[in-house]
Amino acid sequence: MPDALSAEHCDDLPAPPLSGSRIGEADPRGAAMPAADTESAVSEPPSLSLPHRGGGESPPQPSRSIRHAFVEAVAALRKAGAETPELDARLLVCHAAGLTHEAFVARAGEGLPPEAAARLRASLARRAGGEPVSRITGTREFYGRSFAVDERVLDPRPDTEMLIEAALDLIDRGAGRKAPLRIVDLGTGSGCILITLLAELPNARGLGTDISADALRAAEANAARLGVAERASFAHSDWLEAVSGQFDLIVCNPPYIASGEIDGLAPEVARHDPRLALDGGEDGLDAYRQIARDAAKVLAPGGRILLEIGATQAEAVTGLLGESGLHAGKIGVRRDLAGRPRVLVAGA
Ligand code: GLN
C-alpha cells in the first residue's frame, strides 16, 4: 500500500505535547473507569435531617465528601512520595467510587459511601507501597482508549503515543486512512499500539506478535474490548521469526533497557512491569538487532518501520537500520518536547 504512506512525512516529525519515559518513569498513570461502571455506584449522602431516635444512639454520621476524600488521598500520597499525587488520587478515588472524571467533578460534594471509602483506603495503601495506579485500577488510558492491563504486560506509556502519532502522520489523511493497510506490531504486550492503529484506521488489518503467550491473551482481550478483534490476529513469535507475508507498517516498542540498569529504575517499573518487556540485553539493543536483521523481508515496497527507542539510542539504532538496508529514504527521528529522540521511522 505504498500510495497511502507518504515519504515526505518521514523526517523530523513535529512532536506532540507528550512527556514521560520508560526509563526512570515514576508516573504510573492509570485510566478512567469504563463508562458502564459509573453513575450508580455513589449513593446519595446520608440525610442530616433523619429523625434522631434518641436512647443513646448516635445520630447517623455524614460520610466524608468525595472532595474531602480526594484531598486526604492527595496528602497521603504526597507523604508517601508519589510523584503525581493529585493525578493518582483522582484516579484512585474514581476507581473506588466507580466514577468517571466528569462525575468526580460534578459530584465532589456528595458523600463517599463506606464501601468506596474502604476500597480507597486499600488502594492508597497499595499505591503507597509502590504499586502503579494502573495495576490497582486494572486499566490504563492510551491514546484516548481504556486498555485492560495487568502483570502480564508492560504498562502502556504516554511516550508510545508518539509512535501512534508518527504512524498516523505517515498516512494521508484522506484516502490513506481508509486504505486496507497491513500492520504488524512486534512485542505487542497489551496490544496498545496495534489496537489503537486499527481503531484509527478502519480498514487496516493487523498482526500482533509476542514471545509471551500471557501477553498475547491480554492483547486479544483488549482487541475484543475495543472492538477491533475481527481485524486483529495474534501470534507467538520471537520478533519476526514466525512472521511471514508483507506489511505496510511494522511498529514496535521493544524492550530497550540495558539488563544492568533495570534494578535501578523506579520501583513502579522495576517491580511491576514484566522483565521480558523491559530487558534489551547487555547494551539494550538486542531486540533492535534482530528486528533490523529481519524486517526487510516482511516490509512491503514503500512500507515503513517505526521503532520506539530509548533517549540515548537514536544513533545506534539508526546504524542498525542502515546496515539492514532499511534506509531508502532518510531515517526519520521523532523527538519529544524535551528534544529527546523517541521514534525512528525508516523504509525499504
Ligand atoms: N507494545 C507494547 C507497548 O508499547 C508492549 C511493549 C513491550 O512490552 N516492550 O506498550
Boltz pocket constraint, residues with backbone or C-beta under 6 A from the ligand:
constraints:
  - pocket:
      binder: B
      contacts: [[A, 153], [A, 154], [A, 155], [A, 156], [A, 157], [A, 160], [A, 186], [A, 187], [A, 188], [A, 189], [A, 190], [A, 191], [A, 192], [A, 193], [A, 252], [A, 253], [A, 254], [A, 255], [A, 276], [A, 277], [A, 278]]
      max_distance: 6.0
